[in-house]
């Protein structure tokens, strides 16, 4: 029988590397998301050009969602597809379980981020996705993060767990 690996060790074993598949900023409340090929992530600011940038103490400087969850949300609603812009997240990532980053630092392109929580849906999802939209996004809304080291992020950049000894944020 193979040796069992302790859960604490498993939680630190995250060799998968994801890829940035979509980037968007929200210039102002209620305005359409602006899709970008690249963006600057800035310490204490968030995404350059996003309406939430620069809010002091904001643990939601960056919102990320898994591309794989977009199909789940669409399936729950009987839709062919759901676009990342509809969910009003900043970065869509493929190939990495974002929840595995809980309590960790991680790299997105040249920027270093810290996981700060789950990105729960708001009531706006009902209007944007139709009846049941809010509940379809529950558990699939992605994560929030804080920028610890500024850097550029572009489409197809890697996303991966970055072990750090010090508390940077």
Residue frames as qw, qx, qy, qz and C-alpha x, y, z in Angstrom:
[[0.000, 0.890, 0.456, 0.000, 0.00, 0.00, 0.00],
 [0.385, 0.567, -0.053, 0.727, 1.40, 3.47, -0.89],
 [0.344, -0.274, -0.485, 0.756, 2.42, 5.73, 1.98],
 [0.015, -0.871, -0.485, -0.079, -0.17, 8.34, 2.94],
 [0.352, 0.305, -0.067, 0.882, 0.93, 11.96, 2.57],
 [0.136, -0.524, -0.559, 0.629, -0.13, 14.36, 5.36],
 [0.220, 0.848, 0.472, 0.101, -2.72, 16.97, 4.34],
 [0.203, -0.890, 0.092, 0.398, -0.40, 19.85, 5.36],
 [0.396, -0.331, 0.621, 0.589, 2.17, 18.61, 2.85],
 [0.368, 0.478, 0.727, 0.329, -0.48, 18.11, 0.15],
 [0.068, 0.930, 0.320, -0.169, -1.69, 21.69, 0.61],
 [0.185, -0.802, 0.331, 0.462, 1.82, 22.93, -0.18],
 [0.444, -0.068, 0.760, 0.469, 2.18, 20.72, -3.27],
 [0.473, 0.755, 0.322, -0.321, 0.90, 22.78, -6.18],
 [0.469, -0.248, 0.539, 0.654, 3.11, 22.17, -9.22],
 [0.403, 0.643, 0.598, 0.259, 0.41, 23.10, -11.77],
 [0.147, -0.317, 0.097, 0.932, 0.82, 26.35, -13.65],
 [0.385, 0.711, 0.570, -0.147, -2.15, 28.15, -15.09],
 [0.338, 0.166, 0.365, 0.851, -2.36, 30.72, -17.88],
 [0.182, 0.497, 0.248, -0.811, -4.00, 34.13, -18.08],
 [0.315, 0.361, 0.789, 0.383, -6.75, 33.86, -20.70],
 [0.004, 0.780, 0.423, 0.462, -8.59, 37.16, -20.26],
 [0.326, -0.230, -0.341, 0.851, -7.99, 40.56, -18.57],
 [0.047, -0.714, -0.470, -0.517, -10.54, 43.29, -17.90],
 [0.182, -0.115, -0.422, 0.880, -10.89, 46.49, -15.89],
 [0.062, -0.771, -0.633, -0.041, -14.03, 48.25, -14.67],
 [0.309, 0.358, -0.010, 0.881, -13.43, 51.97, -15.39],
 [0.259, -0.179, 0.273, -0.909, -16.44, 53.22, -13.40],
 [0.369, 0.181, 0.796, -0.444, -19.52, 51.92, -11.64],
 [0.613, 0.535, 0.455, -0.362, -21.99, 50.45, -14.11],
 [0.365, 0.712, -0.414, -0.435, -19.73, 50.98, -17.13],
 [0.948, 0.278, -0.138, -0.064, -18.86, 48.23, -19.55],
 [0.756, -0.452, 0.348, 0.322, -15.73, 46.20, -18.76],
 [0.394, 0.814, -0.381, -0.192, -12.73, 47.12, -20.89],
 [0.973, -0.025, 0.146, 0.175, -10.88, 44.04, -22.14],
 [0.003, 0.894, -0.431, -0.125, -7.10, 44.41, -22.27],
 [0.856, 0.330, -0.380, 0.118, -4.16, 42.42, -23.69],
 [0.604, 0.019, -0.499, 0.622, -2.05, 43.45, -20.68],
 [0.353, -0.863, -0.152, -0.326, -2.30, 45.48, -17.47],
 [0.273, 0.423, -0.594, 0.627, -0.12, 46.79, -14.65],
 [0.672, -0.594, -0.442, -0.021, -0.84, 45.50, -11.15],
 [0.183, 0.610, -0.328, 0.698, 0.31, 48.03, -8.55],
 [0.405, -0.218, -0.721, 0.517, 0.97, 47.60, -4.81],
 [0.010, -0.420, -0.498, 0.759, -1.71, 49.32, -2.69],
 [0.326, 0.316, -0.213, -0.865, -3.63, 50.13, -5.88],
 [0.719, 0.288, 0.610, -0.171, -4.65, 46.99, -7.77],
 [0.586, 0.374, 0.540, 0.473, -5.16, 47.05, -11.53],
 [0.110, -0.306, 0.133, 0.936, -4.18, 50.28, -13.21],
 [0.265, -0.045, -0.476, -0.837, -7.38, 51.77, -14.65],
 [0.360, -0.399, -0.839, -0.085, -9.84, 49.76, -12.53],
 [0.312, -0.701, -0.146, -0.624, -12.49, 51.63, -10.55],
 [0.800, -0.579, -0.158, 0.008, -11.52, 49.80, -7.36],
 [0.707, 0.259, -0.250, 0.609, -7.85, 50.75, -7.68],
 [0.197, 0.430, -0.297, 0.830, -6.29, 52.67, -4.82],
 [0.628, -0.617, -0.168, -0.444, -8.92, 51.96, -2.16],
 [0.027, -0.566, 0.689, -0.452, -7.00, 51.90, 1.11],
 [0.403, -0.195, 0.803, -0.394, -7.02, 48.51, 2.84],
 [0.795, 0.267, -0.095, -0.536, -8.98, 46.89, 0.01],
 [0.529, -0.280, 0.798, 0.062, -8.40, 43.11, 0.17],
 [0.685, 0.487, 0.542, 0.009, -10.15, 42.83, -3.23],
 [0.027, -0.689, 0.339, 0.640, -7.57, 44.65, -5.34],
 [0.285, 0.300, -0.758, -0.504, -7.72, 41.89, -7.98],
 [0.787, 0.067, 0.437, -0.429, -10.48, 39.40, -8.75],
 [0.135, 0.365, -0.850, -0.355, -9.68, 36.15, -10.55],
 [0.831, 0.113, 0.299, -0.455, -11.91, 33.41, -11.94],
 [0.435, -0.174, 0.835, 0.288, -11.21, 30.03, -13.51],
 [0.391, 0.249, -0.505, -0.728, -12.15, 29.72, -17.16],
 [0.240, -0.082, -0.963, -0.086, -13.26, 26.17, -16.40],
 [0.066, 0.395, 0.715, -0.573, -15.94, 27.54, -14.03],
 [0.311, 0.299, -0.162, -0.887, -17.49, 29.65, -16.77],
 [0.423, 0.003, -0.793, -0.438, -18.76, 26.45, -18.42],
 [0.195, -0.290, -0.871, 0.345, -20.19, 25.26, -15.09],
 [0.155, 0.391, 0.320, -0.849, -22.05, 28.55, -14.58],
 [0.400, 0.218, -0.458, -0.763, -23.37, 28.42, -18.15],
 [0.350, -0.085, -0.921, -0.150, -24.47, 24.81, -17.66],
 [0.052, -0.344, -0.744, 0.570, -26.36, 25.67, -14.47],
 [0.265, 0.485, 0.161, -0.818, -28.28, 28.32, -16.41],
 [0.665, 0.457, 0.589, 0.040, -28.85, 26.35, -19.61],
 [0.262, 0.896, -0.165, -0.318, -26.70, 28.81, -21.56],
 [0.864, 0.441, -0.120, 0.213, -24.18, 27.97, -24.28],
 [0.624, 0.151, -0.285, 0.711, -21.49, 30.10, -22.64],
 [0.306, -0.927, -0.181, 0.118, -20.78, 32.83, -20.12],
 [0.536, 0.619, -0.171, 0.548, -18.08, 35.44, -20.75],
 [0.550, -0.227, -0.437, 0.675, -15.66, 36.63, -18.00],
 [0.024, 0.223, 0.016, 0.974, -16.72, 40.25, -18.62],
 [0.527, -0.502, -0.459, -0.509, -20.30, 39.36, -17.63],
 [0.730, -0.474, -0.439, 0.224, -19.07, 38.28, -14.18],
 [0.035, -0.951, 0.094, -0.294, -17.09, 41.55, -13.86],
 [0.817, -0.446, 0.134, 0.339, -13.88, 39.84, -12.73],
 [0.010, 0.877, -0.348, -0.332, -10.42, 41.17, -13.61],
 [0.139, 0.523, -0.810, -0.227, -8.48, 38.10, -14.70],
 [0.947, 0.049, 0.076, -0.307, -9.63, 34.74, -16.05],
 [0.123, -0.580, 0.805, 0.041, -7.19, 31.87, -15.58],
 [0.924, 0.133, -0.212, -0.288, -7.12, 28.38, -17.06],
 [0.761, 0.293, -0.546, 0.193, -5.32, 25.25, -15.86],
 [0.258, 0.178, -0.667, 0.676, -5.00, 26.00, -12.14],
 [0.427, -0.643, -0.635, -0.041, -7.44, 25.45, -9.27],
 [0.044, 0.651, -0.144, 0.744, -7.59, 28.96, -7.79],
 [0.702, -0.631, -0.019, -0.331, -8.97, 27.69, -4.46],
 [0.905, -0.088, -0.192, 0.369, -5.72, 25.76, -4.00],
 [0.377, 0.481, -0.182, 0.770, -4.09, 29.19, -3.55],
 [0.517, -0.781, -0.205, -0.283, -5.96, 29.82, -0.28],
 [0.660, -0.724, 0.115, 0.167, -3.54, 31.23, 2.31],
 [0.765, -0.041, 0.309, 0.564, -0.76, 31.51, -0.28],
 [0.069, 0.728, -0.254, -0.633, 1.20, 33.98, -2.36],
 [0.726, 0.313, 0.564, 0.239, 1.18, 33.47, -6.10],
 [0.160, -0.366, 0.387, 0.831, 2.63, 34.96, -9.25],
 [0.546, 0.693, 0.468, -0.046, 0.52, 36.29, -12.12],
 [0.513, 0.787, -0.054, 0.339, 2.88, 37.41, -14.84],
 [0.444, 0.397, -0.418, 0.686, 5.48, 39.62, -13.12],
 [0.387, -0.563, 0.172, -0.709, 3.21, 40.54, -10.16],
 [0.285, -0.033, -0.895, 0.342, 3.12, 38.81, -6.78],
 [0.520, -0.430, -0.188, -0.714, -0.33, 38.48, -5.21],
 [0.059, -0.073, 0.867, -0.489, -1.72, 37.21, -1.92],
 [0.329, -0.425, -0.783, -0.312, -4.98, 35.26, -1.74],
 [0.127, -0.147, 0.403, -0.895, -7.47, 37.26, 0.37],
 [0.489, 0.193, 0.633, -0.569, -10.74, 35.37, -0.04],
 [0.344, 0.374, 0.816, 0.274, -13.42, 33.98, -2.25],
 [0.134, 0.095, -0.204, -0.965, -15.16, 36.28, -4.72],
 [0.255, 0.423, 0.828, -0.265, -18.83, 35.76, -3.97],
 [0.127, 0.475, 0.579, 0.650, -21.49, 36.86, -6.45],
 [0.124, 0.204, 0.308, -0.921, -23.56, 39.99, -5.97],
 [0.470, 0.513, 0.611, -0.379, -27.24, 40.47, -6.76],
 [0.299, 0.648, -0.319, -0.624, -26.20, 42.03, -10.10],
 [0.115, -0.184, 0.934, 0.285, -25.63, 38.46, -11.39],
 [0.379, 0.465, 0.763, -0.240, -29.41, 37.93, -11.46],
 [0.367, 0.802, 0.075, -0.466, -29.81, 40.88, -13.84],
 [0.114, 0.663, -0.614, -0.414, -26.77, 40.05, -15.97],
 [0.008, -0.184, 0.968, 0.172, -27.31, 36.28, -16.26],
 [0.573, -0.228, -0.503, -0.606, -31.07, 36.00, -15.82],
 [0.761, -0.464, 0.105, -0.442, -33.15, 34.19, -13.21],
 [0.970, -0.212, 0.027, 0.119, -30.94, 31.93, -11.09],
 [0.541, 0.692, -0.273, 0.392, -27.76, 33.81, -12.06],
 [0.297, -0.736, 0.450, -0.409, -26.82, 34.57, -8.46],
 [0.841, -0.298, 0.418, -0.170, -27.07, 30.93, -7.38],
 [0.898, 0.415, -0.022, 0.143, -25.33, 29.65, -10.52],
 [0.358, 0.736, -0.388, 0.424, -22.23, 31.72, -9.63],
 [0.619, -0.654, 0.328, -0.285, -22.19, 30.66, -5.95],
 [0.836, -0.299, 0.439, 0.142, -19.07, 28.58, -5.35],
 [0.736, 0.331, 0.369, 0.461, -17.76, 29.38, -8.84],
 [0.107, 0.986, 0.125, 0.018, -17.11, 33.14, -8.54],
 [0.617, 0.540, -0.282, 0.498, -13.34, 32.88, -8.16],
 [0.647, -0.444, -0.319, 0.533, -11.04, 34.53, -5.64],
 [0.029, 0.987, -0.021, 0.153, -9.84, 37.93, -4.51],
 [0.805, -0.054, -0.114, 0.579, -6.23, 38.96, -4.04],
 [0.178, -0.955, 0.056, 0.232, -4.02, 41.81, -2.91],
 [0.674, 0.639, -0.199, 0.313, -0.97, 43.00, -4.89],
 [0.724, -0.620, 0.056, 0.296, 2.25, 42.49, -2.87],
 [0.404, -0.384, 0.427, 0.712, 4.77, 43.25, -5.64],
 [0.475, 0.689, 0.010, -0.547, 3.88, 45.36, -8.67],
 [0.357, -0.200, 0.783, 0.469, 4.27, 43.88, -12.13],
 [0.458, 0.290, -0.386, -0.747, 2.91, 43.51, -15.64],
 [0.553, 0.139, 0.807, -0.150, 0.36, 40.86, -16.55],
 [0.372, 0.373, -0.470, -0.709, -0.40, 39.87, -20.15],
 [0.909, 0.146, 0.009, -0.389, -2.50, 37.26, -21.90],
 [0.906, 0.225, -0.350, 0.081, -0.90, 33.80, -21.73],
 [0.014, 0.619, -0.622, 0.479, 1.32, 34.76, -18.75],
 [0.551, -0.102, -0.816, 0.144, 1.77, 32.02, -16.19],
 [0.539, -0.593, 0.142, -0.581, -0.05, 31.84, -12.85],
 [0.766, 0.017, -0.618, 0.177, 1.58, 29.73, -10.13],
 [0.692, -0.706, -0.139, 0.054, 2.07, 29.23, -6.40],
 [0.411, 0.646, -0.374, 0.524, 5.10, 31.15, -5.09],
 [0.721, -0.491, -0.395, 0.287, 6.42, 29.97, -1.71],
 [0.113, 0.732, -0.194, 0.643, 7.42, 33.01, 0.37],
 [0.544, -0.182, -0.649, 0.500, 8.96, 32.94, 3.84],
 [0.086, -0.136, -0.314, 0.936, 8.14, 36.53, 4.82],
 [0.172, 0.727, 0.638, -0.187, 4.77, 38.22, 5.21],
 [0.341, 0.118, 0.313, 0.878, 4.88, 40.72, 2.33],
 [0.153, -0.569, -0.444, -0.675, 1.42, 42.26, 2.48]]
